[in-house]
């Protein structure tokens, strides 16, 4: 190679002295990399040590790395546009399989694409925790303020647990604008959202003076309703108990008006207290189902209520008052049901 160069220099010198010109026709049998201009030798072509674009002109790159760097240059580093890359020489579409190969395969290309999308996603600082997070982790309130979803959910769950559910309390931390109910419904757990609805309805009172807010007083009954003003009685849709809407006591038609019923109830409560005192002295026990007072005359401690309500269908223990079924006739008691000890007295469950 060095001798060939010397020959060319000598020839050039002689041509220059003789003021002659020389026209040389050279036919190259090798290809040149479109990026680094490196010569791709014939042996490399035979062995496949190159990256071909499969275009009509059969343009080549010396390696997958050169092709990859060219693709990144053409799309300005935006991998979302890499699939639309063209041959830099003839501007034909580069097949997607060739692009995948340049990036190490389809799986590797997809991995780099996901990483690119993650890195290009905008970041915001949460006004609650103060941390910088990706924008897709934020919720936008009706006032256009944004907070990360985790912080907003924790904040609203805390408010609901404390019963702070009014529009003046469930508000944006920045501008105190009420948080829309749809945001709570779409992001809170179902049981937490239901608790929010329950608390808010309890706290709400109608502004219209022509309606009545009905909140059933039966223990554990969740039923509430807006009723027209002027109704005297209403039967709860859930527990079916009929209420007097004037005094919010159970229907007392058999005891007269609200005032008469109040007097009767006061006297009856005094009677109930006296009855309870007498029952304690005599060792009587109330039926856990109908509250009828029962006295054991004879037999074992496994009792059957004979009231008109239970009609011998309710069984209970005369020692602890726990309601039982027939299968616990013996197992509920220590020893035999004629004894003086049972599981209920020791807080044990029947199994």
VMD Tcl script that draws the C-alpha trace (Angstrom):
set ca {
  {0.00 0.00 0.00}
  {2.88 2.42 0.83}
  {4.61 1.59 -2.45}
  {1.41 2.29 -4.38}
  {1.20 5.72 -2.75}
  {4.80 6.50 -3.69}
  {4.10 5.52 -7.27}
  {1.10 7.82 -7.41}
  {3.13 10.74 -6.00}
  {5.90 10.21 -8.54}
  {3.38 10.01 -11.37}
  {1.70 13.20 -10.20}
  {5.05 14.98 -10.02}
  {6.00 13.94 -13.56}
  {2.62 14.91 -14.98}
  {2.92 18.31 -13.33}
  {6.41 18.89 -14.80}
  {5.29 17.86 -18.27}
  {2.08 19.83 -17.91}
  {0.11 16.76 -18.78}
  {-3.25 15.52 -17.53}
  {-4.33 12.00 -16.71}
  {-7.92 10.69 -16.70}
  {-8.40 7.65 -14.49}
  {-11.53 5.46 -14.43}
  {-11.90 3.52 -11.18}
  {-14.50 0.86 -10.55}
  {-15.03 0.27 -6.83}
  {-16.10 -3.18 -5.85}
  {-16.64 -2.31 -2.19}
  {-19.39 -0.26 -0.49}
  {-19.07 2.76 1.77}
  {-20.94 3.25 5.07}
  {-23.42 6.10 4.69}
  {-22.50 7.46 8.11}
  {-18.80 7.06 8.84}
  {-17.70 6.59 5.21}
  {-15.82 3.46 6.21}
  {-15.21 1.03 3.39}
  {-17.23 -2.16 3.71}
  {-14.97 -4.87 2.36}
  {-16.12 -7.60 0.04}
  {-15.45 -10.17 2.74}
  {-17.73 -8.28 5.16}
  {-20.44 -8.24 2.52}
  {-20.18 -12.00 2.08}
  {-20.17 -12.62 5.83}
  {-23.09 -10.23 6.50}
  {-21.07 -7.86 8.70}
  {-23.09 -4.80 7.70}
  {-26.53 -3.20 8.10}
  {-28.51 -3.05 4.87}
  {-31.57 -0.80 4.36}
  {-33.20 -3.06 1.77}
  {-33.81 -0.05 -0.48}
  {-33.55 -0.19 -4.28}
  {-30.03 1.27 -4.27}
  {-28.94 -1.21 -1.61}
  {-27.46 1.48 0.61}
  {-25.48 0.12 3.54}
  {-24.08 0.93 6.96}
  {-20.98 -0.74 8.30}
  {-22.70 -1.75 11.54}
  {-26.00 -1.70 13.41}
  {-24.54 0.99 15.66}
  {-23.97 3.37 12.71}
  {-27.52 2.76 11.50}
  {-28.93 3.28 15.01}
  {-27.06 6.59 15.46}
  {-28.26 7.75 12.01}
  {-31.90 6.91 12.89}
  {-31.60 8.81 16.20}
  {-30.14 11.81 14.37}
  {-32.94 11.81 11.80}
  {-35.70 11.71 14.46}
  {-33.85 14.09 16.83}
  {-33.82 11.43 19.51}
  {-37.62 11.01 19.44}
  {-38.07 7.25 19.36}
  {-41.77 7.70 18.64}
  {-40.73 8.95 15.21}
  {-38.02 6.33 14.68}
  {-40.46 3.97 12.94}
  {-40.87 6.53 10.15}
  {-37.16 6.76 9.36}
  {-36.03 7.08 5.71}
  {-32.85 6.13 3.91}
  {-30.66 9.29 4.07}
  {-29.56 8.74 0.46}
  {-32.67 7.72 -1.54}
  {-35.33 8.63 1.05}
  {-37.09 5.29 0.89}
  {-38.84 3.97 4.00}
  {-36.55 1.86 6.19}
  {-38.34 -1.45 6.99}
  {-39.36 -1.71 10.63}
  {-37.54 -5.05 10.95}
  {-34.26 -3.32 9.99}
  {-34.89 -0.62 12.63}
  {-35.60 -3.27 15.30}
  {-32.36 -5.06 14.40}
  {-30.36 -1.82 14.72}
  {-31.67 -1.39 18.28}
  {-30.96 -4.98 19.30}
  {-34.32 -6.55 18.45}
  {-38.00 -5.68 18.83}
  {-38.06 -6.34 22.58}
  {-35.06 -4.08 23.20}
  {-36.53 -1.36 20.97}
  {-39.83 -1.51 22.89}
  {-37.96 -1.29 26.20}
  {-36.03 1.80 25.06}
  {-39.26 3.32 23.72}
  {-41.01 2.87 27.09}
  {-38.05 4.41 28.89}
  {-38.08 7.33 26.45}
  {-41.81 7.93 27.04}
  {-41.32 7.82 30.81}
  {-38.43 10.30 30.71}
  {-40.23 12.77 28.43}
  {-43.37 12.87 30.64}
  {-43.76 16.24 32.42}
  {-43.24 16.44 36.18}
  {-45.19 18.41 38.77}
  {-44.63 19.24 42.43}
  {-47.47 18.14 44.73}
  {-48.69 20.96 46.96}
  {-49.42 18.52 49.80}
  {-46.29 16.34 50.07}
  {-43.92 18.68 48.19}
  {-42.49 15.87 46.04}
  {-41.88 16.03 42.28}
  {-43.89 13.32 40.48}
  {-45.01 12.45 36.96}
  {-48.06 14.33 35.77}
  {-50.07 11.16 35.22}
  {-49.99 10.57 38.99}
  {-51.90 13.82 39.64}
  {-55.59 14.64 39.94}
  {-56.95 17.97 38.72}
  {-59.66 19.54 40.88}
  {-62.48 21.72 39.62}
  {-60.44 24.80 40.54}
  {-57.58 23.57 38.24}
  {-55.20 22.93 41.17}
  {-53.39 19.60 40.93}
  {-52.25 17.24 43.67}
  {-50.85 13.72 43.50}
  {-53.58 11.12 43.78}
  {-52.08 9.36 46.82}
  {-51.98 12.57 48.88}
  {-55.46 13.67 47.85}
  {-56.97 10.27 48.67}
  {-55.24 10.16 52.08}
  {-56.39 13.71 52.86}
  {-60.04 13.07 51.94}
  {-60.07 9.72 53.78}
  {-58.83 11.54 56.90}
  {-61.56 14.18 56.55}
  {-64.25 11.51 56.14}
  {-63.01 9.55 59.16}
  {-63.44 12.72 61.23}
  {-66.85 13.48 59.72}
  {-65.58 16.67 58.02}
  {-67.64 16.23 54.85}
  {-69.47 19.53 54.41}
  {-68.68 21.65 51.34}
  {-66.91 24.16 53.61}
  {-64.62 21.39 54.95}
  {-63.96 19.04 52.00}
  {-62.04 21.65 50.01}
  {-58.91 22.22 47.90}
  {-55.86 22.79 50.16}
  {-54.82 25.79 48.06}
  {-57.95 27.87 47.36}
  {-60.60 26.23 49.61}
  {-62.81 25.51 46.59}
  {-65.14 22.51 47.30}
  {-63.87 19.17 45.98}
  {-66.41 17.80 43.52}
  {-68.20 14.64 44.53}
  {-67.30 12.90 41.25}
  {-63.58 13.10 42.10}
  {-64.23 11.40 45.43}
  {-66.39 8.72 43.86}
  {-63.83 7.92 41.18}
  {-60.82 7.63 43.49}
  {-61.94 6.58 46.98}
  {-62.61 2.96 47.98}
  {-66.31 2.13 47.71}
  {-66.86 1.73 51.47}
  {-65.12 5.07 52.18}
  {-67.19 6.87 49.55}
  {-70.41 5.36 50.93}
  {-69.42 6.63 54.38}
  {-68.88 10.09 52.87}
  {-72.38 10.04 51.36}
  {-73.87 8.90 54.64}
  {-72.10 11.59 56.68}
  {-72.93 14.34 54.20}
  {-76.60 13.37 54.13}
  {-76.72 13.33 57.91}
  {-75.25 16.82 58.07}
  {-77.42 18.19 55.26}
  {-80.65 20.01 56.06}
  {-83.14 21.21 53.44}
  {-83.40 24.95 52.95}
  {-87.00 24.55 51.78}
  {-89.31 25.10 54.77}
  {-92.08 23.08 53.10}
  {-90.30 19.75 53.51}
  {-89.37 17.53 56.46}
  {-86.08 15.69 56.91}
  {-86.83 12.13 58.07}
  {-83.99 10.20 59.76}
  {-85.19 6.82 61.01}
  {-84.43 6.35 64.73}
  {-84.48 2.55 64.66}
  {-81.01 1.37 65.80}
  {-78.77 0.42 62.85}
  {-81.39 1.56 60.31}
  {-79.72 3.81 57.70}
  {-82.92 5.02 56.02}
  {-83.36 8.76 55.44}
  {-85.78 10.67 53.26}
  {-87.18 14.11 52.47}
  {-90.92 14.19 53.17}
  {-93.52 16.85 52.38}
  {-94.46 19.02 55.34}
  {-97.83 18.19 56.86}
  {-97.53 14.39 57.03}
  {-98.46 13.03 60.46}
  {-97.09 9.50 60.20}
  {-94.59 7.66 58.06}
  {-93.56 4.00 57.81}
  {-89.83 3.54 57.26}
  {-89.10 1.90 53.90}
  {-86.24 -0.11 55.39}
  {-87.27 -1.35 58.85}
  {-91.07 -0.93 58.37}
  {-91.48 0.85 61.73}
  {-94.24 3.48 61.71}
  {-93.28 6.82 63.24}
  {-95.19 9.84 64.45}
  {-93.60 12.79 62.64}
  {-94.71 15.30 65.26}
  {-92.76 13.86 68.19}
  {-90.57 11.32 66.29}
  {-91.78 8.48 68.49}
  {-93.19 5.18 67.28}
  {-96.85 5.38 66.29}
  {-98.92 5.89 69.44}
  {-102.50 5.97 68.15}
  {-103.50 3.53 70.93}
  {-102.23 5.95 73.58}
  {-103.73 9.24 72.37}
  {-101.94 12.35 71.15}
  {-98.23 13.12 71.57}
  {-98.72 14.72 75.01}
  {-100.77 11.79 76.35}
  {-98.23 9.33 74.98}
  {-95.36 11.24 76.62}
  {-97.12 10.98 80.00}
  {-97.85 7.28 79.49}
  {-94.27 6.61 78.44}
  {-92.90 8.35 81.54}
  {-95.16 6.28 83.80}
  {-94.37 3.14 81.82}
  {-90.64 3.75 82.16}
  {-91.11 3.97 85.91}
  {-93.01 0.68 85.72}
  {-90.28 -0.87 83.60}
  {-87.69 0.17 86.15}
  {-89.75 -1.37 88.94}
  {-90.24 -4.53 86.86}
  {-86.52 -4.76 86.15}
  {-85.77 -4.44 89.85}
  {-88.33 -7.14 90.66}
  {-86.97 -9.40 87.91}
  {-83.48 -9.07 89.35}
  {-84.75 -9.96 92.80}
  {-86.74 -12.96 91.54}
  {-84.15 -14.12 89.03}
  {-86.38 -13.67 86.00}
  {-84.91 -13.40 82.51}
  {-86.05 -11.48 79.40}
  {-86.41 -13.30 76.09}
  {-83.61 -11.98 73.81}
  {-86.03 -12.01 70.87}
  {-89.25 -10.35 72.08}
  {-88.21 -8.91 75.50}
  {-91.03 -10.79 77.24}
  {-90.24 -11.53 80.88}
  {-89.84 -15.27 81.56}
  {-89.75 -17.19 84.84}
  {-88.39 -20.71 85.14}
  {-90.76 -22.81 87.22}
  {-89.06 -26.15 86.68}
  {-86.77 -28.00 84.33}
  {-83.34 -27.13 82.94}
  {-81.74 -23.80 82.06}
  {-82.41 -24.23 78.31}
  {-85.54 -22.08 77.98}
  {-88.29 -21.89 75.35}
  {-90.19 -18.58 75.02}
  {-93.94 -19.10 74.95}
  {-94.96 -15.50 74.20}
  {-97.42 -14.67 71.43}
  {-94.57 -13.21 69.43}
  {-92.09 -16.10 69.63}
  {-94.66 -18.93 69.88}
  {-92.11 -21.46 71.23}
  {-89.70 -20.80 68.34}
  {-87.09 -18.94 70.38}
  {-84.64 -20.68 72.74}
  {-82.27 -19.06 75.20}
  {-80.09 -19.69 78.23}
  {-81.67 -18.81 81.58}
  {-78.22 -18.16 83.08}
  {-76.71 -15.66 80.59}
  {-79.71 -14.72 78.42}
  {-78.00 -15.69 75.15}
  {-80.25 -16.80 72.29}
  {-79.54 -20.43 71.36}
  {-80.55 -23.09 68.87}
  {-81.56 -26.68 69.60}
  {-78.08 -28.01 68.78}
  {-76.63 -26.11 71.79}
  {-79.14 -27.65 74.23}
  {-76.31 -29.43 76.03}
  {-73.01 -28.09 74.67}
  {-73.73 -24.52 75.89}
  {-73.67 -25.66 79.50}
  {-70.83 -27.06 81.60}
  {-71.87 -30.49 82.74}
  {-75.60 -30.57 82.16}
  {-78.22 -27.90 81.38}
  {-79.42 -28.27 84.99}
  {-76.17 -26.81 86.31}
  {-75.28 -23.22 87.23}
  {-72.49 -22.53 84.73}
  {-72.53 -21.85 80.99}
  {-70.28 -20.55 78.21}
  {-72.05 -17.21 78.08}
  {-71.07 -16.41 81.67}
  {-67.39 -16.78 80.69}
  {-67.69 -14.95 77.38}
  {-67.06 -18.10 75.34}
  {-68.63 -18.75 71.94}
  {-70.89 -21.68 71.14}
  {-69.41 -23.94 68.46}
}
mol new
graphics top color blue
foreach p $ca { graphics top sphere $p radius 0.5 }
foreach p [lrange $ca 0 end-1] q [lrange $ca 1 end] { graphics top cylinder $p $q radius 0.2 }
display resetview
